[in-house]
Amino acid sequence: MKSSGLLFKSTTSKMILKSVCWADCKRCSAGFIKSPLSRMKLINDSAELHCEVIGTPIPEVQWWFIVGEEPENETSTQLFDGARDDRVQINATYITHATSTIHLTSLTLDDSGTYECRASNDPDRNELKKTPKIKWIRSQANIIVIESEWQRKHEETQVKVA
């Protein structure tokens, strides 16, 4: 994928236009071209988040669930295809750039929270013995699962009957 930007270089009183191309770059840091968007969903609905990342080499993409509201108290759990009793599906393509979509089905209140798309194209990104030169870049979205008034009344009726 060719992405063009414009650089201006001043020489005396002239401006010289220079084209910059991602395809010509041997090593370009990862960057988001599409970040996931937050969603509000009802219990038992499905939700989908999508992100796209460019960089050379093509970045790896991962999905994480963040629990906790303060950085010092938060924990992260990496999500994978088949997680949460097979309610999580992750699709990714790595052709001209990286695209990844996470699909959550049969939502529960416990699925509410912050989801993070992480990407890195550092060759040492998954090494356990080396510190990566470039950290993972991150983009977050929230999924908020709510109960509708009808669902709430229906549950109350079920409790009274039982």
Backbone as a printed PyTorch tensor [residue, N CA C, xyz], in Angstrom:
tensor([[[  0.8400,  -1.1690,   0.0000],
         [  0.0000,   0.0000,   0.0000],
         [  0.8840,   1.2300,   0.0000]],

        [[  0.6630,   2.1190,  -0.9060],
         [  1.4560,   3.3340,  -0.9660],
         [  0.6870,   4.4650,  -0.2990]],

        [[  1.3190,   5.0630,   0.6720],
         [  0.7330,   6.1860,   1.3810],
         [  1.6530,   7.3730,   1.1440]],

        [[  1.1240,   8.4380,   0.6110],
         [  1.9760,   9.5810,   0.2940],
         [  1.8060,  10.6860,   1.3070]],

        [[  2.9130,  11.2820,   1.6440],
         [  2.9190,  12.4660,   2.4810],
         [  3.7380,  13.5090,   1.7580]],

        [[  3.7340,  14.7170,   2.2260],
         [  4.4910,  15.7660,   1.5620],
         [  5.4870,  16.3550,   2.5360]],

        [[  6.7210,  16.4740,   2.0940],
         [  7.7560,  17.1350,   2.8800],
         [  8.2090,  18.3690,   2.1270]],

        [[  8.4230,  19.4400,   2.8420],
         [  8.9060,  20.6520,   2.2190],
         [ 10.2980,  20.9400,   2.7290]],

        [[ 11.1940,  21.2490,   1.8090],
         [ 12.5760,  21.5490,   2.1510],
         [ 12.8780,  22.9550,   1.6190]],

        [[ 13.3060,  23.8040,   2.4930],
         [ 13.5540,  25.1810,   2.1030],
         [ 14.9820,  25.3400,   1.5890]],

        [[ 15.1300,  25.8690,   0.3860],
         [ 16.4470,  26.2260,  -0.1510],
         [ 16.3290,  27.6600,  -0.6600]],

        [[ 17.0260,  28.5290,  -0.0090],
         [ 16.9410,  29.9780,  -0.2450],
         [ 15.4690,  30.3960,  -0.2050]],

        [[ 14.9210,  30.8550,  -1.3210],
         [ 13.5240,  31.2900,  -1.2960],
         [ 12.5910,  30.2790,  -1.9590]],

        [[ 13.1170,  29.1140,  -2.3810],
         [ 12.2900,  28.1170,  -3.0660],
         [ 11.8240,  27.0330,  -2.1030]],

        [[ 10.7050,  26.4410,  -2.4210],
         [ 10.2180,  25.2670,  -1.7050],
         [ 10.2920,  24.0960,  -2.6790]],

        [[ 10.9380,  23.0210,  -2.2410],
         [ 11.0460,  21.8310,  -3.0770],
         [ 10.0970,  20.7810,  -2.5040]],

        [[  9.2540,  20.2360,  -3.3490],
         [  8.2880,  19.2410,  -2.9510],
         [  8.8940,  17.8530,  -3.0960]],

        [[  8.8000,  17.0630,  -2.0370],
         [  9.3550,  15.7150,  -2.0710],
         [  8.2830,  14.7350,  -1.6250]],

        [[  8.1080,  13.6630,  -2.3750],
         [  7.1170,  12.6420,  -2.0490],
         [  7.7530,  11.5810,  -1.1550]],

        [[  7.0180,  11.1630,  -0.1460],
         [  7.4860,  10.1130,   0.7530],
         [  6.5380,   8.9260,   0.6000]],

        [[  7.1040,   7.7570,   0.4710],
         [  6.2980,   6.5860,   0.1980],
         [  6.5720,   5.4830,   1.2150]],

        [[  5.5290,   4.8940,   1.8340],
         [  5.7120,   3.7920,   2.7790],
         [  6.3520,   2.6030,   2.1000]],

        [[  6.0300,   2.3550,   0.8470],
         [  6.5550,   1.1850,   0.1450],
         [  8.0720,   1.2620,  -0.0170]],

        [[  8.6390,   2.4680,  -0.0170],
         [ 10.0770,   2.6330,  -0.1830],
         [ 10.8330,   2.5230,   1.1460]],

        [[ 10.1260,   2.4530,   2.2210],
         [ 10.7400,   2.4430,   3.5420],
         [ 11.1570,   1.0220,   3.9150]],

        [[ 12.4070,   0.8360,   4.3080],
         [ 12.8880,  -0.4890,   4.7090],
         [ 12.5020,  -0.7960,   6.1560]],

        [[ 12.3590,   0.2270,   6.9750],
         [ 11.9860,   0.0450,   8.3790],
         [ 11.2060,   1.2790,   8.8130]],

        [[  9.8870,   1.1750,   8.8740],
         [  9.0360,   2.2840,   9.2910],
         [  8.2230,   1.8500,  10.4980]],

        [[  8.1770,   2.6830,  11.5100],
         [  7.4330,   2.3660,  12.7280],
         [  5.9680,   2.0890,  12.4250]],

        [[  5.3610,   1.2690,  13.2650],
         [  3.9490,   0.9550,  13.1250],
         [  3.1030,   2.1820,  13.4590]],

        [[  1.9740,   2.3260,  12.7730],
         [  1.0470,   3.4220,  13.0300],
         [ -0.3710,   3.0210,  12.6670]],

        [[ -1.3290,   3.4600,  13.4520],
         [ -2.7300,   3.1320,  13.1890],
         [ -3.2700,   3.9630,  12.0360]],

        [[ -3.9700,   3.3010,  11.1220],
         [ -4.7160,   4.0320,  10.0960],
         [ -6.2140,   3.8990,  10.3510]],

        [[ -6.5900,   2.9540,  11.2280],
         [ -7.9760,   2.8350,  11.6630],
         [ -7.9720,   2.2870,  13.0880]],

        [[ -8.5830,   3.0170,  13.9910],
         [ -8.6500,   2.6070,  15.3880],
         [-10.0430,   2.0640,  15.6960]],

        [[-10.1400,   1.1830,  16.6950],
         [-11.4640,   0.6540,  17.0470],
         [-12.3490,   1.7480,  17.6280]],

        [[-13.6500,   1.6180,  17.4090],
         [-14.6210,   2.5900,  17.9100],
         [-15.4450,   1.9620,  19.0300]],

        [[-15.6960,   2.7270,  20.0840],
         [-16.4700,   2.2320,  21.2270],
         [-17.8940,   1.9000,  20.8050]],

        [[-18.4860,   0.9540,  21.5350],
         [-19.8240,   0.4670,  21.2310],
         [-20.6410,   0.3290,  22.5150]],

        [[-21.9540,   0.5530,  22.3980],
         [-22.8780,   0.2540,  23.4820],
         [-23.8160,  -0.8250,  22.9510]],

        [[-23.9310,  -1.9380,  23.6930],
         [-24.7010,  -3.0910,  23.2310],
         [-25.5910,  -3.6210,  24.3470]],

        [[-26.6020,  -4.3690,  23.9520],
         [-27.4910,  -5.0240,  24.9090],
         [-26.9530,  -6.4050,  25.2580]],

        [[-27.3430,  -6.9040,  26.4250],
         [-27.0010,  -8.2760,  26.8160],
         [-27.4490,  -9.2240,  25.7050]],

        [[-26.6470, -10.2160,  25.4170],
         [-26.8630, -11.2550,  24.3900],
         [-26.6160, -10.7780,  22.9590]],

        [[-26.3630,  -9.4790,  22.7550],
         [-26.0000,  -8.9890,  21.4170],
         [-24.5680,  -9.4200,  21.0900]],

        [[-24.1250,  -9.0680,  19.8930],
         [-22.7350,  -9.2580,  19.4730],
         [-22.0980,  -7.8840,  19.3040]],

        [[-20.7760,  -7.8330,  19.4070],
         [-20.0420,  -6.5850,  19.1920],
         [-18.7980,  -6.8900,  18.3750]],

        [[-18.3860,  -5.9130,  17.5790],
         [-17.2120,  -6.0860,  16.7290],
         [-16.3600,  -4.8270,  16.8030]],

        [[-15.0460,  -5.0170,  16.9490],
         [-14.0860,  -3.9170,  16.9320],
         [-13.0650,  -4.2060,  15.8460]],

        [[-12.5840,  -3.1450,  15.1870],
         [-11.6890,  -3.3140,  14.0490],
         [-10.5440,  -2.3060,  14.1370]],

        [[ -9.3330,  -2.7520,  13.7730],
         [ -8.2210,  -1.8080,  13.6770],
         [ -7.3460,  -2.1860,  12.4840]],

        [[ -6.6530,  -1.1910,  11.9600],
         [ -5.7350,  -1.3770,  10.8330],
         [ -4.4440,  -0.6300,  11.1350]],

        [[ -3.3150,  -1.2770,  10.7880],
         [ -2.0070,  -0.7310,  11.1340],
         [ -1.0650,  -0.8510,   9.9380]],

        [[ -0.2900,   0.1980,   9.7020],
         [  0.7400,   0.1530,   8.6590],
         [  2.1040,   0.1750,   9.3190]],

        [[  3.1040,  -0.1800,   8.5560],
         [  4.4860,  -0.1820,   9.0230],
         [  5.2900,  -1.1670,   8.1970]],

        [[  6.6050,  -1.0400,   8.2430],
         [  7.4780,  -1.9610,   7.5280],
         [  8.5300,  -2.4640,   8.4990]],

        [[  8.6270,  -3.7620,   8.7290],
         [  7.7630,  -4.8050,   8.1660],
         [  6.3350,  -4.6690,   8.7000]],

        [[  5.4090,  -5.4200,   8.1070],
         [  4.0040,  -5.3580,   8.5120],
         [  3.8880,  -5.7250,   9.9940]],

        [[  3.2110,  -4.8900,  10.7870],
         [  3.1180,  -5.1370,  12.2310],
         [  2.2480,  -6.3460,  12.5880]],

        [[  2.5460,  -6.9370,  13.7390],
         [  1.6890,  -7.9520,  14.3470],
         [  0.6380,  -7.2200,  15.1700]],

        [[ -0.5980,  -7.7460,  15.1860],
         [ -1.6830,  -7.1330,  15.9510],
         [ -2.1730,  -8.1230,  17.0040]],

        [[ -2.4400,  -7.6080,  18.2030],
         [ -2.9980,  -8.4080,  19.2960],
         [ -4.1620,  -7.6380,  19.9160]],

        [[ -5.0860,  -8.3810,  20.5240],
         [ -6.2080,  -7.7800,  21.2480],
         [ -6.0710,  -8.0940,  22.7360]],

        [[ -6.3320,  -7.0900,  23.5830],
         [ -6.2300,  -7.2290,  25.0310],
         [ -7.4820,  -6.6480,  25.6790]],

        [[ -7.8420,  -7.1940,  26.8510],
         [ -8.9460,  -6.6810,  27.6670],
         [ -8.3210,  -6.0780,  28.9100]],

        [[ -8.6500,  -4.8250,  29.2090],
         [ -8.0540,  -4.0930,  30.3230],
         [ -9.0710,  -4.0230,  31.4660]],

        [[ -8.6410,  -4.4300,  32.6500],
         [ -9.4980,  -4.3690,  33.8310],
         [ -8.8630,  -3.4030,  34.8260]],

        [[ -9.6720,  -2.5060,  35.3750],
         [ -9.1730,  -1.5150,  36.3290],
         [ -9.1810,  -0.1490,  35.6920]],

        [[ -9.3700,   0.8590,  36.5220],
         [ -9.4960,   2.2110,  35.9850],
         [ -8.2650,   3.0680,  36.1710]],

        [[ -7.3950,   2.7130,  37.0830],
         [ -6.1770,   3.4700,  37.3210],
         [ -4.9890,   2.6760,  36.7920]],

        [[ -4.0470,   3.3100,  36.0930],
         [ -2.9040,   2.5850,  35.5210],
         [ -2.1730,   1.6850,  36.5160]],

        [[ -2.0350,   2.1310,  37.7600],
         [ -1.2980,   1.3090,  38.7310],
         [ -2.1210,   0.1120,  39.2170]],

        [[ -3.4410,   0.1230,  39.0150],
         [ -4.2960,  -0.9660,  39.4740],
         [ -4.8480,  -1.8220,  38.3350]],

        [[ -4.5030,  -1.5100,  37.0940],
         [ -5.1060,  -2.2490,  35.9860],
         [ -4.3410,  -3.5240,  35.6580]],

        [[ -5.0870,  -4.4830,  35.1490],
         [ -4.4840,  -5.7240,  34.6570],
         [ -4.9500,  -5.9260,  33.2270]],

        [[ -4.1210,  -6.5550,  32.4380],
         [ -4.4260,  -6.8090,  31.0380],
         [ -4.4840,  -8.3070,  30.7980]],

        [[ -5.4520,  -8.7190,  29.9930],
         [ -5.5700, -10.1160,  29.5990],
         [ -5.5840, -10.1740,  28.0830]],

        [[ -4.6660, -10.9450,  27.5010],
         [ -4.6600, -11.0710,  26.0530],
         [ -5.8140, -11.9550,  25.6170]],

        [[ -6.5360, -11.5070,  24.6040],
         [ -7.6510, -12.2660,  24.0530],
         [ -7.1710, -13.0650,  22.8540]],

        [[ -7.7990, -14.1800,  22.6130],
         [ -7.4270, -15.0440,  21.4910],
         [ -8.6780, -15.6700,  20.9120]],

        [[ -8.5490, -16.1990,  19.7010],
         [ -9.6570, -16.8570,  19.0360],
         [-10.1240, -18.0360,  19.8930]],

        [[-11.3940, -18.0660,  20.2610],
         [-11.9320, -19.1410,  21.0830],
         [-11.9950, -18.8250,  22.5640]],

        [[-11.5230, -17.6580,  22.9790],
         [-11.5530, -17.2870,  24.4030],
         [-12.9980, -17.0940,  24.8690]],

        [[-13.1490, -16.9910,  26.1780],
         [-14.4520, -16.7510,  26.8160],
         [-15.5070, -17.7550,  26.3410]],

        [[-15.1970, -19.0220,  26.5440],
         [-16.1210, -20.1000,  26.1600],
         [-16.5090, -20.0250,  24.6920]],

        [[-15.5290, -19.7710,  23.8550],
         [-15.6940, -19.7270,  22.3990],
         [-16.6060, -18.5870,  21.9160]],

        [[-16.7090, -17.5230,  22.7190],
         [-17.5070, -16.3630,  22.3210],
         [-16.6610, -15.2770,  21.6590]],

        [[-15.3300, -15.4920,  21.5730],
         [-14.4260, -14.5200,  20.9540],
         [-13.8780, -15.1070,  19.6580]],

        [[-14.0450, -14.3650,  18.5690],
         [-13.4190, -14.7320,  17.3030],
         [-12.5580, -13.5510,  16.8560]],

        [[-11.3200, -13.8690,  16.4470],
         [-10.4120, -12.8370,  15.9610],
         [ -9.9910, -13.2070,  14.5490]],

        [[-10.1600, -12.2620,  13.6420],
         [ -9.7190, -12.4380,  12.2540],
         [ -8.6640, -11.3860,  11.9660]],

        [[ -7.6010, -11.8020,  11.2950],
         [ -6.5280, -10.8600,  10.9610],
         [ -6.0100, -11.1810,   9.5700]],

        [[ -5.5960, -10.1410,   8.8670],
         [ -4.9210, -10.3090,   7.5780],
         [ -3.6500,  -9.4810,   7.6070]],

        [[ -2.6360, -10.0200,   6.9760],
         [ -1.3390,  -9.3520,   6.8900],
         [ -0.9090,  -9.3870,   5.4280]],

        [[ -1.4200,  -8.4610,   4.6300],
         [ -1.0820,  -8.4480,   3.2050],
         [ -0.2400,  -7.2030,   2.9230]],

        [[ -0.8920,  -6.0850,   2.6320],
         [ -0.1320,  -4.8500,   2.4320],
         [  0.0230,  -4.0730,   3.7330]],

        [[ -0.8790,  -4.3420,   4.6680],
         [ -0.8150,  -3.7970,   6.0200],
         [ -1.5900,  -4.7610,   6.9140]],

        [[ -1.5980,  -4.5210,   8.2030],
         [ -2.2700,  -5.4230,   9.1370],
         [ -3.6880,  -4.9360,   9.4140]],

        [[ -4.6480,  -5.8550,   9.3410],
         [ -6.0190,  -5.5650,   9.7460],
         [ -6.4380,  -6.6380,  10.7370]],

        [[ -7.2100,  -6.2510,  11.7280],
         [ -7.6820,  -7.2320,  12.6970],
         [ -9.0570,  -6.8260,  13.2110]],

        [[ -9.9140,  -7.8330,  13.3380],
         [-11.2640,  -7.6310,  13.8470],
         [-11.5160,  -8.6330,  14.9620]],

        [[-12.0170,  -8.1400,  16.0790],
         [-12.4250,  -9.0210,  17.1720],
         [-13.9460,  -8.9860,  17.2180]],

        [[-14.5420, -10.1710,  17.3020],
         [-15.9940, -10.3200,  17.3130],
         [-16.3730, -11.0470,  18.6000]],

        [[-17.2270, -10.4300,  19.4080],
         [-17.6890, -11.0320,  20.6660],
         [-19.1760, -11.3430,  20.5360]],

        [[-19.5690, -12.5570,  20.8960],
         [-20.9620, -12.9700,  20.7820],
         [-21.5600, -13.1980,  22.1650]],

        [[-22.8860, -13.2400,  22.2160],
         [-23.6370, -13.5070,  23.4590],
         [-23.0970, -12.6790,  24.6200]],

        [[-23.0810, -11.3740,  24.4310],
         [-22.4970, -10.4710,  25.4200],
         [-23.1560, -10.5800,  26.7840]],

        [[-22.3400, -10.4680,  27.8240],
         [-22.8090, -10.4160,  29.2100],
         [-22.3080,  -9.1030,  29.8120]],

        [[-22.7910,  -8.7760,  30.9880],
         [-22.3280,  -7.5580,  31.6660],
         [-20.8270,  -7.6140,  31.9230]],

        [[-20.2720,  -8.8090,  32.1140],
         [-18.8320,  -8.9680,  32.3530],
         [-17.9780,  -8.6140,  31.1390]],

        [[-18.5980,  -8.5400,  29.9510],
         [-17.8510,  -8.1650,  28.7430],
         [-17.6530,  -6.6610,  28.6430]],

        [[-18.3250,  -5.8880,  29.5020],
         [-18.1460,  -4.4310,  29.5110],
         [-16.7210,  -4.1080,  29.9340]],

        [[-16.1070,  -3.1770,  29.2300],
         [-14.7650,  -2.7570,  29.6030],
         [-13.9930,  -2.2010,  28.4270]],

        [[-12.7070,  -2.0650,  28.6350],
         [-11.8090,  -1.4720,  27.6490],
         [-11.1030,  -2.5780,  26.8690]],

        [[-11.1690,  -2.4810,  25.5550],
         [-10.4990,  -3.4130,  24.6550],
         [ -9.3960,  -2.6340,  23.9540]],

        [[ -8.2480,  -3.2710,  23.8230],
         [ -7.0820,  -2.5780,  23.2840],
         [ -6.5250,  -3.3540,  22.1010]],

        [[ -6.3510,  -2.6580,  20.9970],
         [ -5.6650,  -3.2060,  19.8230],
         [ -4.2060,  -2.7770,  19.9710]],

        [[ -3.2980,  -3.7540,  20.0400],
         [ -1.8700,  -3.4630,  20.1740],
         [ -1.1610,  -3.9210,  18.9070]],

        [[ -0.1690,  -3.1520,  18.4930],
         [  0.5770,  -3.5050,  17.2890],
         [  2.0550,  -3.1740,  17.4620]],

        [[  2.8940,  -4.0120,  16.8450],
         [  4.3310,  -3.7630,  16.8470],
         [  4.9610,  -4.4600,  15.6540]],

        [[  5.9540,  -3.8050,  15.0970],
         [  6.7270,  -4.4590,  14.0400],
         [  8.2020,  -4.5680,  14.4260]],

        [[  8.4800,  -4.4510,  15.7160],
         [  9.8400,  -4.6560,  16.2170],
         [ 10.1550,  -6.1500,  16.1450]],

        [[ 11.2470,  -6.5490,  15.4970],
         [ 11.5720,  -7.9760,  15.3950],
         [ 11.7500,  -8.6570,  16.7570]],

        [[ 12.0800,  -7.8960,  17.7960],
         [ 12.2690,  -8.4620,  19.1360],
         [ 11.0150,  -8.3720,  20.0010]],

        [[  9.8630,  -8.0580,  19.4060],
         [  8.6500,  -7.7810,  20.1760],
         [  8.2030,  -8.9330,  21.0680]],

        [[  8.4640, -10.1790,  20.6770],
         [  8.0250, -11.3250,  21.4670],
         [  9.1650, -12.0470,  22.1740]],

        [[ 10.3510, -11.4420,  22.1530],
         [ 11.5050, -12.0500,  22.8240],
         [ 11.3520, -11.9220,  24.3310]],

        [[ 11.6390, -12.9860,  25.0420],
         [ 11.5540, -12.9470,  26.4960],
         [ 12.8550, -12.4850,  27.1320]],

        [[ 13.9720, -12.6160,  26.4060],
         [ 15.2720, -12.2780,  26.9760],
         [ 15.7900, -10.9040,  26.5540]],

        [[ 15.1570, -10.2860,  25.5470],
         [ 15.5920,  -8.9750,  25.0690],
         [ 14.4840,  -7.9600,  25.2810]],

        [[ 14.8710,  -6.7310,  25.5130],
         [ 13.9000,  -5.6470,  25.5890],
         [ 13.6790,  -5.1220,  24.1720]],

        [[ 12.4280,  -5.0560,  23.7270],
         [ 12.1840,  -4.5240,  22.3780],
         [ 12.6300,  -3.0670,  22.2710]],

        [[ 13.1370,  -2.7070,  21.1080],
         [ 13.5600,  -1.3250,  20.8770],
         [ 12.3430,  -0.4050,  20.7800]],

        [[ 11.2930,  -0.9260,  20.1720],
         [ 10.0690,  -0.1520,  19.9750],
         [  8.9610,  -0.8270,  20.7640]],

        [[  8.2730,  -0.0770,  21.5800],
         [  7.1800,  -0.6330,  22.3630],
         [  5.9560,  -0.8640,  21.4710]],

        [[  5.0220,  -1.6290,  21.9820],
         [  3.7540,  -1.8540,  21.2820],
         [  2.9610,  -0.5550,  21.2790]],

        [[  2.3910,  -0.2010,  20.1240],
         [  1.4890,   0.9480,  20.0760],
         [  0.0980,   0.4320,  20.4170]],

        [[ -0.7390,   1.2980,  20.9610],
         [ -2.0310,   0.8530,  21.4760],
         [ -3.1420,   1.8170,  21.0810]],

        [[ -4.3090,   1.2360,  20.8170],
         [ -5.5030,   2.0310,  20.5710],
         [ -6.6600,   1.3450,  21.2910]],

        [[ -7.4220,   2.1210,  22.0520],
         [ -8.4630,   1.5350,  22.8990],
         [ -9.8640,   1.9290,  22.4680]],

        [[-10.8090,   1.0290,  22.7990],
         [-12.2370,   1.2930,  22.6330],
         [-12.9620,   0.6110,  23.7840]],

        [[-14.1220,   1.1360,  24.1270],
         [-14.9190,   0.5410,  25.1950],
         [-16.1270,  -0.1730,  24.6170]],

        [[-16.4340,  -1.2980,  25.2150],
         [-17.7070,  -1.9580,  24.9500],
         [-18.4900,  -1.8530,  26.2550]],

        [[-19.6610,  -1.2660,  26.1560],
         [-20.5250,  -1.1140,  27.3160],
         [-21.7570,  -1.9730,  27.0680]],

        [[-21.9520,  -2.9690,  27.9200],
         [-23.0890,  -3.8710,  27.7820],
         [-24.1390,  -3.4340,  28.7950]],

        [[-25.3580,  -3.2030,  28.2940],
         [-26.4430,  -2.7540,  29.1690],
         [-27.6120,  -3.7280,  29.0830]],

        [[-28.4290,  -3.6410,  30.0810],
         [-29.6320,  -4.4580,  30.1200],
         [-30.7960,  -3.5520,  29.7490]],

        [[-31.6360,  -3.9850,  28.8100],
         [-32.7730,  -3.1600,  28.4130],
         [-33.8530,  -3.2290,  29.4870]],

        [[-34.7540,  -2.2670,  29.4610],
         [-35.8610,  -2.2420,  30.4190],
         [-36.6950,  -3.5130,  30.2790]],

        [[-36.9290,  -3.9610,  29.0520],
         [-37.7050,  -5.1810,  28.8190],
         [-37.0020,  -6.3860,  29.4400]],

        [[-35.6680,  -6.4900,  29.2520],
         [-34.9190,  -7.6120,  29.8330],
         [-35.0250,  -7.5850,  31.3620]],

        [[-34.9200,  -6.4110,  31.9430],
         [-34.9790,  -6.2790,  33.3930],
         [-36.3500,  -6.7170,  33.9120]],

        [[-37.4290,  -6.2440,  33.2600],
         [-38.7790,  -6.6140,  33.6960],
         [-39.0170,  -8.1080,  33.4940]],

        [[-38.5150,  -8.6570,  32.4010],
         [-38.6700, -10.0810,  32.1300],
         [-37.9650, -10.9100,  33.2070]],

        [[-36.7680, -10.5070,  33.6210],
         [-36.0390, -11.2090,  34.6830],
         [-36.8010, -11.1210,  36.0020]],

        [[-37.3470,  -9.9360,  36.3080],
         [-38.1250,  -9.7710,  37.5360],
         [-39.3300, -10.6870,  37.5400]],

        [[-40.0130, -10.8100,  36.3920],
         [-41.1490, -11.7070,  36.2710],
         [-40.7440, -13.1510,  36.4840]],

        [[-39.6000, -13.5500,  35.9030],
         [-39.1020, -14.9170,  36.0620],
         [-38.7850, -15.2280,  37.5190]],

        [[-38.2360, -14.2670,  38.2520],
         [-37.8950, -14.4730,  39.6560],
         [-39.1770, -14.6430,  40.4760]],

        [[-40.2250, -13.8380,  40.1890],
         [-41.4910, -13.9230,  40.9250],
         [-42.1720, -15.2670,  40.6700]],

        [[-42.0900, -15.7780,  39.4340],
         [-42.7180, -17.0480,  39.0810],
         [-42.0100, -18.2060,  39.7720]],

        [[-40.7020, -18.1360,  39.8900],
         [-39.9140, -19.2200,  40.4920],
         [-40.0790, -19.1860,  41.9480]]])
